[in-house]
């Protein structure tokens, strides 16, 4: 699922960009550090996935879920559009990773049941 690896890579770049945006817009060093670190971690997981798919996909899912957990409550309380974008993209990435997991498990079960 090469498209899933590309999605995680784009998500990592997006997180870095949003960290830079937070630093420029609100002079928030915390946003710059958190966005850069989480984005670099996501890019790292995207690069690890071809060699170790389980580690890469689980790690990327955990980071996306953590970002969703951080920004979803702020969106619920009437947050800013940039926070909504982070929460929405995190939800999409997590849902795609979860869907990819179920798709791969379904294919593996079908392959195992067709073998004698």
BAFI-3210 file (N, C-alpha, C; in Angstrom, 3 decimals, decimal comma, padded with zeros to 6 digits):
// residues 116
n [1|2|3|4|5|6|7|8|9|10|11|12|13|14|15|16|17|18|19|20|21|22|23|24|25|26|27|28|29|30|31|32|33|34|35|36|37|38|39|40|41|42|43|44|45|46|47|48|49|50|51|52|53|54|55|56|57|58|59|60|61|62|63|64|65|66|67|68|69|70|71|72|73|74|75|76|77|78|79|80|81|82|83|84|85|86|87|88|89|90|91|92|93|94|95|96|97|98|99|100|101|102|103|104|105|106|107|108|109|110|111|112|113|114|115|116]
n.u [000,840|001,435|000,375|-000,513|001,826|002,786|000,796|001,251|003,781|003,208|001,549|003,381|004,990|003,048|002,531|004,964|004,905|002,641|003,604|005,571|003,908|002,444|004,493|005,227|002,781|001,812|004,027|004,927|007,060|006,770|004,875|006,396|008,458|006,984|005,454|007,507|008,943|006,947|006,270|008,718|009,004|006,792|007,554|009,816|008,652|007,244|009,362|010,470|008,561|008,619|010,618|009,938|006,884|004,953|005,980|006,266|003,624|002,091|003,405|003,021|000,250|-000,126|001,050|-000,627|-003,037|-002,426|-002,059|-004,622|-006,012|-004,969|-005,820|-008,556|-010,335|-009,977|-011,016|-013,649|-014,465|-014,811|-012,565|-009,743|-009,399|-006,946|-006,285|-008,449|-007,870|-005,566|-006,627|-008,569|-007,008|-005,425|-007,364|-008,187|-005,803|-005,398|-007,756|-007,383|-005,049|-006,016|-008,073|-006,463|-005,106|-007,179|-007,928|-005,577|-005,433|-007,768|-007,188|-005,006|-006,219|-007,977|-006,162|-004,862|-006,984|-007,509|-005,405|-004,336]
n.v [-001,181|001,484|004,047|004,636|004,900|007,198|008,990|009,176|010,327|012,837|013,798|014,074|016,142|018,109|018,469|019,582|021,953|023,168|023,584|025,490|027,500|028,068|029,121|031,407|032,789|033,055|033,394|031,196|029,135|026,619|025,480|025,333|023,547|021,240|020,673|020,254|018,095|016,066|015,876|015,078|012,619|011,264|011,269|009,718|007,264|006,769|006,296|004,036|002,102|000,531|-001,394|-002,449|-002,968|-003,266|-001,883|000,713|001,420|001,097|002,873|005,316|005,431|005,720|008,236|009,863|009,435|010,513|013,202|013,764|013,399|015,537|017,830|017,569|018,107|020,895|021,778|021,028|022,838|025,129|025,891|027,297|027,580|026,465|024,620|022,949|021,904|020,388|018,492|017,283|016,228|014,494|012,684|011,631|010,391|008,497|006,980|005,974|004,441|002,559|001,397|000,358|-001,575|-003,415|-004,148|-005,410|-007,562|-008,933|-009,709|-011,389|-013,444|-014,440|-015,414|-017,387|-019,134|-020,103|-021,734|-025,181]
n.w [000,000|-001,146|-001,408|001,124|002,576|001,330|002,104|004,877|004,791|003,595|005,586|007,700|006,657|006,543|009,300|010,141|008,637|009,787|012,358|011,833|010,865|013,216|014,743|013,270|013,117|015,803|017,306|018,711|020,196|021,178|019,452|017,120|017,878|018,720|016,390|014,526|015,662|015,854|013,156|011,985|013,227|012,113|009,396|009,642|010,412|008,052|006,329|007,462|007,098|004,573|005,144|007,641|008,038|010,098|012,391|011,298|010,506|012,857|014,566|013,167|013,345|016,111|016,601|015,016|016,339|018,846|018,125|017,235|019,642|021,050|019,613|018,974|021,239|021,427|019,021|019,339|021,252|019,807|018,224|016,356|012,753|011,836|013,795|013,513|011,012|011,537|013,319|011,669|009,543|010,994|011,870|009,396|008,519|010,586|010,274|007,679|008,045|009,880|008,353|006,305|007,730|008,397|005,813|004,883|006,701|006,039|003,409|003,922|005,429|003,496|001,630|003,144|003,631|001,110|000,533|000,655]
ca.u [000,000|002,351|-000,351|-000,607|003,134|002,834|-000,097|001,954|004,853|002,574|001,074|004,548|005,344|001,978|002,740|006,094|004,418|001,748|004,462|006,164|002,805|002,180|005,600|005,151|001,526|001,602|005,343|004,908|008,183|006,236|004,280|007,482|009,128|006,054|005,141|008,693|009,254|005,930|006,391|009,913|008,695|005,916|008,370|010,643|007,817|006,955|010,566|010,716|007,491|008,965|011,441|009,226|005,557|004,222|006,507|005,953|002,190|001,622|003,974|002,317|-001,105|-000,063|001,290|-001,853|-004,038|-002,014|-002,359|-006,078|-006,389|-004,566|-006,514|-010,009|-011,081|-009,923|-011,950|-014,998|-014,789|-014,834|-011,185|-009,382|-009,368|-005,703|-006,400|-009,406|-007,177|-004,697|-007,488|-009,204|-006,001|-005,054|-008,450|-008,127|-004,626|-005,662|-008,791|-006,780|-004,151|-006,855|-008,695|-005,422|-004,851|-008,261|-007,844|-004,464|-005,801|-008,775|-006,479|-004,193|-007,125|-008,474|-005,051|-004,634|-008,097|-007,479|-004,332|-004,777]
ca.v [000,000|002,610|005,300|004,861|005,442|008,581|009,779|009,429|011,270|014,145|014,194|014,561|017,457|019,007|018,803|020,516|023,224|023,788|024,070|026,749|028,459|028,473|029,967|032,697|033,474|033,338|033,434|030,082|028,226|025,285|024,974|024,995|022,336|020,106|020,362|019,696|016,773|015,095|015,701|014,285|011,247|010,682|011,017|008,560|006,058|006,528|005,740|002,713|001,184|-000,504|-002,450|-003,030|-002,367|-003,240|-000,778|001,987|001,740|001,265|004,133|006,430|005,469|006,252|009,679|010,487|009,377|011,500|014,542|013,892|013,581|016,877|018,931|017,386|018,875|022,322|022,000|020,894|024,049|026,285|026,234|028,023|026,715|025,708|023,477|022,042|021,226|019,369|017,425|016,580|015,445|013,402|011,703|010,965|009,513|007,369|006,140|005,258|003,415|001,513|000,712|-000,415|-002,753|-004,378|-004,636|-006,364|-008,770|-009,634|-010,349|-012,492|-014,540|-015,032|-016,158|-018,575|-020,079|-020,713|-022,719|-026,449]
ca.w [000,000|-001,307|-001,206|002,557|002,963|000,843|002,950|006,136|004,476|003,422|006,925|008,435|006,111|006,985|010,716|010,211|008,117|010,778|013,438|011,364|010,829|014,597|015,196|012,580|013,434|017,224|017,956|019,652|020,034|021,474|018,212|016,205|018,353|018,687|014,999|013,871|016,213|015,436|011,713|011,712|013,652|011,094|008,207|009,985|010,317|006,633|005,713|008,046|006,712|003,586|005,743|008,779|007,934|011,374|013,195|010,665|010,509|014,240|015,061|012,528|013,912|017,475|016,523|014,506|017,411|019,849|017,602|017,264|021,039|021,490|018,942|018,874|022,247|021,123|017,919|019,906|022,002|018,905|017,935|015,149|011,564|011,701|014,700|012,887|009,917|012,127|013,846|010,551|008,828|011,891|011,809|008,088|008,503|011,467|009,665|006,542|008,582|010,454|007,228|005,650|008,570|008,209|004,435|004,809|007,446|005,247|002,288|004,437|005,770|002,252|001,033|003,962|003,492|-000,221|000,478|001,280]
c.u [000,883|001,642|-000,447|000,710|003,269|001,942|000,584|003,089|004,299|002,070|002,233|004,980|004,315|002,173|003,903|005,652|003,501|002,527|005,116|005,105|002,476|003,261|005,520|003,916|001,392|002,902|005,453|006,049|007,731|005,607|005,354|008,155|008,212|005,711|006,312|009,000|008,230|005,985|007,587|009,690|007,805|006,693|009,270|009,862|007,469|008,159|010,898|009,730|007,873|009,785|010,721|007,811|004,810|004,683|006,103|004,494|001,647|002,143|003,269|000,896|-001,119|000,148|000,042|-002,938|-003,706|-002,326|-003,866|-006,562|-006,038|-005,472|-008,023|-010,777|-011,066|-010,866|-013,373|-015,413|-014,712|-013,451|-010,999|-009,295|-008,076|-005,705|-007,389|-008,744|-006,276|-005,532|-008,105|-008,198|-005,537|-006,101|-008,417|-006,967|-004,872|-006,691|-008,229|-005,836|-004,946|-007,548|-007,698|-005,081|-005,917|-008,255|-006,740|-004,789|-006,827|-008,128|-005,656|-005,076|-007,660|-007,391|-004,803|-005,752|-008,110|-006,371|-004,766|-004,122]
c.v [001,241|003,947|005,646|005,420|006,896|009,496|010,129|010,425|012,690|014,674|014,728|015,936|018,496|019,423|019,780|021,896|023,928|024,282|025,391|027,847|028,977|029,378|031,354|033,477|033,906|033,445|032,353|029,119|026,790|024,675|024,542|023,689|021,122|019,699|019,723|018,295|015,740|014,852|014,850|012,831|010,565|010,378|009,812|007,264|005,736|005,896|004,347|001,673|000,166|-001,663|-003,176|-002,425|-002,261|-002,059|000,569|002,374|001,930|002,574|005,342|006,563|006,081|007,761|010,403|010,508|010,365|012,921|014,782|014,127|014,955|017,957|018,765|018,135|020,381|022,679|021,962|022,153|025,300|026,788|026,960|027,055|025,911|024,486|022,453|021,255|020,113|018,193|016,613|015,703|014,277|012,299|010,927|009,981|008,290|006,424|005,348|004,159|002,254|000,711|-000,146|-001,676|-003,819|-004,957|-005,684|-007,656|-009,593|-010,357|-011,535|-013,692|-015,227|-015,875|-017,457|-019,597|-020,735|-021,737|-023,991|-026,704]
c.w [000,000|-001,047|000,280|003,098|002,533|001,671|004,266|005,921|004,321|004,766|007,771|007,968|006,539|008,444|010,896|009,737|009,114|011,996|013,074|011,319|012,234|015,147|014,564|013,021|014,881|018,006|019,031|019,342|020,291|020,219|017,219|016,600|018,234|017,257|014,281|014,363|015,756|013,932|011,330|012,120|012,610|009,810|008,445|009,902|008,871|005,937|006,235|007,510|005,627|004,165|006,868|008,818|009,258|012,232|012,609|010,771|011,922|014,811|014,481|013,073|015,306|017,451|016,030|015,579|018,529|019,387|017,592|018,685|021,571|020,911|018,830|019,967|021,985|019,982|018,440|020,651|021,124|018,565|016,620|013,964|011,408|012,625|014,162|011,763|010,450|012,629|012,710|009,811|009,685|011,877|010,495|008,039|009,385|010,857|008,480|007,013|009,179|009,350|006,461|006,422|008,346|006,795|004,301|005,555|006,675|004,065|002,757|004,798|004,510|001,583|001,808|003,790|002,116|-000,380|001,188|002,605]
res [x|x|x|x|x|x|x|x|x|x|x|x|x|x|x|x|x|x|x|x|x|x|x|x|x|x|x|x|x|x|x|x|x|x|x|x|x|x|x|x|x|x|x|x|x|x|x|x|x|x|x|x|x|x|x|x|x|x|x|x|x|x|x|x|x|x|x|x|x|x|x|x|x|x|x|x|x|x|x|x|x|x|x|x|x|x|x|x|x|x|x|x|x|x|x|x|x|x|x|x|x|x|x|x|x|x|x|x|x|x|x|x|x|x|x|x]
***
